[in-house]
Amino acid sequence: MGNFYRRKSVAEAIEQAKDDPDLVVELIQKLRESGEIEPDDLKHIEEIARKWIKINQANLKKKRR
């Protein structure tokens, strides 16, 4: 049962990184600054969020053309 909930939590975190990547990056940074997580914790989720930020920026540029 533990694996199911862990995978579900990760899937939800990835979905949130796609839906609101700026918020995810900001929250991870705040957790690191407060010492609640280690510097390398959630690195993968942060990378996914940053990827989606770049995708969103590229899409905005396309719309402006």
Secondary structure, DSSP 4 states (H G I P E B T S, - for coil): -HHHHHHHHHHHHHHHHHH-HHHHHHHHHHHHHHTSS-TTTTHHHHHHHHHHHHHHHHHHHHHH-
